[in-house]
């Protein structure tokens, strides 16, 4: 993952808006831009490159930007630009469609066609996604019907895409080697969302279907971790696939359904064990909240995963948070090797 960052606040006020216009023209596409805040413009963009896809966490002052036929003739990167709005309001028009989009809204525009976007009612913030049009297997004439229209962002594939974009924007631990793989996921999700919206699922290659199904399955599991009855059978039934096909999905990712569920549950109990606000909650109650119905089974799984009992883990994590404290390892009655030094979990 390659990251590029620019922010107007690093410059004198008189230079900020011109700098913003120049950078956006170079990094996205040439546009006409106007604002009532040119004397004190504020804006920040991070561009995260994931292979052929790029993610744009962005925030800026209210403004208007236009992509005109003249500017398109000068330069056209031939991209679909998705915008997931987290704060503020945007009035977007393209292809004779004009729509007001609010927080938690999602839409797409085509850089090869004129469009107008007005940010109003407070500084907007959100995450953009740019993908070369050539990489989207959905017929472009069908996508034309979606331009500037609201796309469902709170359910189905739309929720998967916006949730993934938000996590990528917030994650500061990604490595350059993660870029191509995550880019493939982004493109598959975007293609599946567009295909679903225009009822063109048959245009998607089988690999895109498989990637999208895997993400839907994982999202379903995460939403239902607290259910002790969660099992391969219930997961397969919820997605109208066979248990055998479900196992193949996870086998392609070098794990099993049960192992992936167990690890997700353990990760969340481990996080709760480091929370001082949950100190009075018994460990077996924390485990039960995340679907571990049997305390003994949970304790064995936790010790196998982290090299110590959950009570020791909680003690070390909470003591290490105390100001000026030097963590001391509790007295152990077995001969297991000590776990490696741990950093308190934050999330």
C-alpha positions as CSV (number, residue, x, y, z in Angstrom):
1,X,0.0,0.0,0.0
2,X,1.4,3.3,-1.1
3,X,0.2,6.5,0.7
4,X,0.3,10.1,-0.5
5,X,-0.9,12.9,1.9
6,X,-1.5,16.6,1.3
7,X,-3.1,19.1,3.6
8,X,-3.8,22.8,3.1
9,X,-3.1,23.8,6.7
10,X,0.6,23.4,6.1
11,X,0.6,26.5,3.8
12,X,-0.1,30.2,4.2
13,X,-3.8,30.9,4.1
14,X,-3.5,32.9,0.8
15,X,-2.0,29.9,-1.0
16,X,-4.2,27.1,0.3
17,X,-7.1,27.0,-2.2
18,X,-4.8,27.3,-5.2
19,X,-2.7,24.5,-3.8
20,X,-5.9,22.4,-3.3
21,X,-7.0,22.9,-6.9
22,X,-3.6,22.1,-8.3
23,X,-3.3,18.9,-6.3
24,X,-6.8,17.6,-7.0
25,X,-6.3,18.3,-10.8
26,X,-3.0,16.3,-10.8
27,X,-4.2,13.4,-8.5
28,X,-7.8,13.0,-9.7
29,X,-8.8,14.9,-12.8
30,X,-8.9,18.6,-13.8
31,X,-11.9,20.4,-12.4
32,X,-13.2,23.9,-12.0
33,X,-13.4,24.7,-8.3
34,X,-15.0,27.6,-6.4
35,X,-15.5,28.2,-2.7
36,X,-16.7,30.9,-0.3
37,X,-13.8,30.0,2.0
38,X,-10.8,30.7,-0.2
39,X,-9.3,33.1,2.4
40,X,-9.2,30.4,5.0
41,X,-9.6,27.1,3.1
42,X,-8.9,23.9,4.9
43,X,-8.7,20.5,3.4
44,X,-6.8,17.2,3.7
45,X,-6.6,14.1,1.5
46,X,-4.8,10.8,1.9
47,X,-4.5,8.7,-1.2
48,X,-4.0,5.0,-0.5
49,X,-2.9,3.0,-3.5
50,X,-4.1,-0.6,-3.5
51,X,-2.9,-2.0,-6.8
52,X,-5.1,-0.5,-9.5
53,X,-7.6,0.9,-7.0
54,X,-7.1,4.0,-4.9
55,X,-8.8,5.0,-1.6
56,X,-9.3,8.7,-0.7
57,X,-10.0,9.6,2.9
58,X,-10.9,13.3,2.5
59,X,-12.2,16.3,4.4
60,X,-12.5,19.9,3.2
61,X,-14.4,23.1,3.5
62,X,-17.7,23.7,1.5
63,X,-17.1,24.2,-2.2
64,X,-18.3,23.5,-5.7
65,X,-16.3,21.5,-8.2
66,X,-17.2,20.8,-11.9
67,X,-15.9,18.5,-14.5
68,X,-16.6,20.2,-17.8
69,X,-16.5,18.8,-21.4
70,X,-13.5,21.0,-22.1
71,X,-11.6,19.6,-19.1
72,X,-12.5,16.1,-20.1
73,X,-11.0,16.6,-23.6
74,X,-7.8,17.9,-21.9
75,X,-7.5,14.9,-19.6
76,X,-9.6,11.8,-18.9
77,X,-8.2,9.1,-16.5
78,X,-11.3,7.0,-17.4
79,X,-12.3,6.1,-13.8
80,X,-15.4,5.3,-11.8
81,X,-15.2,7.4,-8.6
82,X,-17.3,6.2,-5.7
83,X,-17.9,8.5,-2.7
84,X,-18.9,7.3,0.7
85,X,-20.0,10.3,2.7
86,X,-19.4,10.2,6.4
87,X,-20.1,13.8,7.3
88,X,-21.8,16.7,5.5
89,X,-23.9,17.0,2.4
90,X,-23.2,16.8,-1.3
91,X,-25.5,17.9,-4.2
92,X,-24.3,15.8,-7.2
93,X,-25.5,16.0,-10.9
94,X,-24.4,13.8,-13.8
95,X,-26.2,12.4,-16.8
96,X,-29.3,14.5,-16.2
97,X,-29.6,13.1,-12.7
98,X,-29.3,15.5,-9.7
99,X,-29.4,14.1,-6.1
100,X,-28.7,15.4,-2.6
101,X,-26.5,12.9,-0.7
102,X,-26.2,13.0,3.1
103,X,-24.1,11.3,5.7
104,X,-23.8,7.5,5.2
105,X,-24.7,8.0,1.5
106,X,-22.9,6.4,-1.4
107,X,-22.8,7.3,-5.1
108,X,-20.6,6.9,-8.2
109,X,-19.6,9.3,-11.0
110,X,-17.8,8.7,-14.3
111,X,-14.8,10.9,-14.9
112,X,-15.4,10.7,-18.7
113,X,-18.7,12.6,-18.3
114,X,-19.4,16.1,-17.1
115,X,-20.5,16.4,-13.5
116,X,-21.1,19.0,-10.8
117,X,-20.7,18.5,-7.1
118,X,-21.7,21.1,-4.5
119,X,-20.6,20.5,-0.8
120,X,-22.9,22.5,1.6
121,X,-24.2,22.6,5.1
122,X,-20.9,22.1,6.8
123,X,-17.5,20.7,5.9
124,X,-17.9,17.3,4.3
125,X,-15.7,14.2,5.1
126,X,-15.7,10.8,3.6
127,X,-13.8,8.1,1.7
128,X,-13.6,8.0,-2.1
129,X,-12.7,5.0,-4.2
130,X,-11.3,5.2,-7.7
131,X,-11.2,2.2,-10.1
132,X,-10.3,2.2,-13.8
133,X,-13.5,1.6,-15.8
134,X,-11.7,-1.1,-17.8
135,X,-11.6,-3.3,-14.7
136,X,-15.3,-3.2,-14.1
137,X,-16.9,-6.1,-16.1
138,X,-20.4,-4.6,-15.8
139,X,-21.7,-3.1,-19.1
140,X,-21.0,0.6,-19.0
141,X,-24.3,1.6,-20.6
142,X,-26.1,-0.1,-17.6
143,X,-23.9,1.7,-15.1
144,X,-24.8,5.0,-16.8
145,X,-28.2,4.7,-15.1
146,X,-26.6,4.7,-11.7
147,X,-24.5,7.8,-12.1
148,X,-25.1,10.3,-9.2
149,X,-28.0,8.1,-7.9
150,X,-28.0,7.0,-4.3
151,X,-26.6,3.5,-3.9
152,X,-27.7,1.4,-0.9
153,X,-24.8,1.6,1.6
154,X,-26.3,0.1,4.8
155,X,-27.1,-3.4,3.7
156,X,-25.8,-6.1,1.4
157,X,-22.8,-5.6,-0.7
158,X,-23.0,-1.8,-0.2
159,X,-22.5,-2.2,3.5
160,X,-19.5,-4.5,2.8
161,X,-17.9,-1.9,0.6
162,X,-18.5,1.1,2.8
163,X,-17.4,-0.8,5.9
164,X,-14.3,-2.0,4.1
165,X,-13.5,1.5,2.9
166,X,-13.9,2.9,6.4
167,X,-11.6,0.2,7.9
168,X,-8.9,0.8,5.3
169,X,-9.0,4.6,5.9
170,X,-8.6,4.0,9.7
171,X,-5.9,1.3,9.5
172,X,-2.4,2.7,9.9
173,X,-0.7,-0.7,10.0
174,X,-1.0,-1.8,6.4
175,X,2.2,-2.7,4.5
176,X,3.1,-2.1,0.8
177,X,2.7,-5.9,0.2
178,X,-0.9,-5.7,1.2
179,X,-1.8,-3.4,-1.6
180,X,-2.5,-5.7,-4.6
181,X,-4.5,-8.2,-2.6
182,X,-6.7,-5.6,-1.0
183,X,-7.1,-3.8,-4.3
184,X,-8.5,-7.0,-5.8
185,X,-11.1,-7.2,-3.0
186,X,-12.0,-3.5,-3.5
187,X,-12.5,-4.0,-7.3
188,X,-14.6,-7.2,-6.7
189,X,-16.8,-5.5,-4.2
190,X,-17.3,-2.5,-6.4
191,X,-18.1,-4.6,-9.4
192,X,-20.5,-6.8,-7.4
193,X,-22.3,-3.7,-6.1
194,X,-22.8,-2.2,-9.5
195,X,-23.9,-5.5,-11.0
196,X,-26.4,-6.0,-8.2
197,X,-27.7,-2.4,-8.6
198,X,-28.3,-2.9,-12.4
199,X,-29.2,-6.6,-12.2
200,X,-26.3,-7.7,-14.2
201,X,-24.8,-10.4,-11.9
202,X,-24.4,-12.6,-15.0
203,X,-21.7,-10.2,-16.2
204,X,-19.4,-10.9,-13.3
205,X,-16.6,-13.5,-13.6
206,X,-16.8,-16.5,-11.2
207,X,-13.9,-15.3,-9.1
208,X,-15.6,-12.0,-8.3
209,X,-18.7,-14.0,-7.2
210,X,-16.5,-16.2,-4.9
211,X,-14.7,-13.2,-3.4
212,X,-17.9,-11.3,-2.7
213,X,-19.6,-14.4,-1.2
214,X,-16.6,-15.0,1.1
215,X,-16.8,-11.4,2.4
216,X,-20.6,-11.7,2.9
217,X,-20.1,-14.9,4.8
218,X,-17.4,-13.3,7.0
219,X,-19.5,-10.3,7.7
220,X,-22.4,-12.6,8.7
221,X,-20.2,-14.5,11.1
222,X,-18.9,-11.3,12.7
223,X,-22.5,-10.0,13.2
224,X,-23.5,-13.3,14.9
225,X,-20.4,-14.2,17.0
226,X,-22.4,-13.9,20.2
227,X,-24.7,-16.7,19.1
228,X,-23.4,-20.0,20.6
229,X,-25.5,-21.9,18.0
230,X,-23.5,-20.4,15.1
231,X,-22.2,-23.3,13.0
232,X,-21.2,-24.2,9.5
233,X,-24.7,-25.5,8.9
234,X,-26.5,-22.3,10.0
235,X,-24.0,-20.1,8.0
236,X,-24.5,-22.2,4.9
237,X,-28.2,-22.1,5.2
238,X,-28.2,-18.3,5.6
239,X,-26.4,-18.0,2.3
240,X,-28.2,-20.7,0.4
241,X,-25.1,-22.7,-0.2
242,X,-24.0,-26.2,0.8
243,X,-21.9,-26.8,3.9
244,X,-19.3,-28.4,1.6
245,X,-19.1,-25.3,-0.5
246,X,-18.7,-23.2,2.6
247,X,-15.8,-25.3,3.7
248,X,-14.2,-24.8,0.3
249,X,-14.4,-21.0,0.7
250,X,-12.4,-21.1,3.9
251,X,-10.0,-23.8,2.7
252,X,-9.0,-21.5,-0.1
253,X,-8.0,-19.1,2.6
254,X,-5.9,-21.7,4.5
255,X,-8.3,-22.1,7.4
256,X,-11.5,-23.7,8.4
257,X,-14.9,-22.3,9.3
258,X,-14.7,-23.3,12.9
259,X,-11.1,-22.1,13.3
260,X,-12.0,-18.7,11.9
261,X,-15.0,-18.3,14.2
262,X,-13.0,-19.4,17.2
263,X,-10.2,-16.9,16.4
264,X,-12.6,-14.0,15.9
265,X,-14.3,-14.8,19.3
266,X,-10.9,-15.1,21.1
267,X,-9.8,-11.8,19.6
268,X,-12.8,-10.0,21.0
269,X,-12.6,-11.6,24.5
270,X,-8.9,-10.7,24.6
271,X,-9.8,-7.1,23.8
272,X,-12.4,-7.1,26.6
273,X,-9.9,-8.5,29.0
274,X,-7.7,-5.4,28.5
275,X,-10.6,-2.9,29.1
276,X,-10.5,-1.4,32.7
277,X,-14.2,-0.7,32.4
278,X,-14.9,-4.4,32.3
279,X,-12.7,-5.4,35.2
280,X,-15.7,-6.3,37.4
281,X,-17.1,-8.6,34.8
282,X,-16.2,-12.2,35.3
283,X,-14.0,-13.8,32.6
284,X,-16.5,-16.6,31.9
285,X,-19.2,-13.9,31.4
286,X,-17.0,-12.1,28.9
287,X,-16.5,-15.3,27.0
288,X,-20.2,-16.1,27.0
289,X,-20.9,-12.7,25.4
290,X,-18.9,-13.8,22.4
291,X,-20.4,-17.2,22.0
292,X,-18.3,-19.5,24.3
293,X,-20.9,-21.5,26.0
294,X,-18.5,-23.6,28.1
295,X,-15.9,-21.9,30.3
296,X,-13.5,-24.9,30.3
297,X,-13.6,-25.0,26.5
298,X,-12.9,-21.3,26.3
299,X,-10.0,-21.5,28.8
300,X,-8.3,-24.2,26.9
301,X,-8.7,-22.4,23.6
302,X,-7.4,-19.1,25.1
303,X,-4.4,-20.8,26.6
304,X,-3.6,-22.6,23.3
305,X,-3.9,-19.3,21.4
306,X,-2.0,-16.9,23.7
307,X,0.2,-19.1,25.9
308,X,-1.4,-18.3,29.3
309,X,-4.7,-18.4,31.1
310,X,-7.1,-15.5,30.5
311,X,-6.8,-14.4,34.1
312,X,-3.1,-13.9,33.7
313,X,-3.6,-12.1,30.4
314,X,-6.1,-9.7,32.1
315,X,-3.7,-9.1,35.0
316,X,-0.7,-8.3,32.7
317,X,-2.7,-6.0,30.4
318,X,-4.3,-4.0,33.2
319,X,-1.2,-3.7,35.3
320,X,0.8,-2.5,32.3
321,X,-1.7,0.4,31.9
322,X,-1.2,1.7,35.4
323,X,1.0,4.9,35.4
324,X,4.6,4.1,36.2
325,X,3.8,0.4,36.8
326,X,6.2,-2.4,36.0
327,X,4.2,-5.4,34.9
328,X,5.0,-8.5,36.9
329,X,4.1,-11.9,35.8
330,X,1.7,-13.8,38.1
331,X,3.0,-16.9,39.8
332,X,2.5,-19.9,37.5
333,X,1.9,-23.4,38.5
334,X,2.8,-25.0,35.2
335,X,5.9,-25.2,33.1
336,X,4.6,-23.6,30.0
337,X,7.0,-21.1,28.4
338,X,6.2,-17.4,29.0
339,X,4.2,-15.6,26.4
340,X,6.1,-12.9,24.4
341,X,6.0,-9.4,25.7
342,X,2.5,-8.0,25.0
343,X,1.2,-4.6,24.0
344,X,-2.2,-3.8,25.5
345,X,-4.8,-4.3,22.9
346,X,-6.6,-1.1,21.7
347,X,-9.4,-0.9,19.2
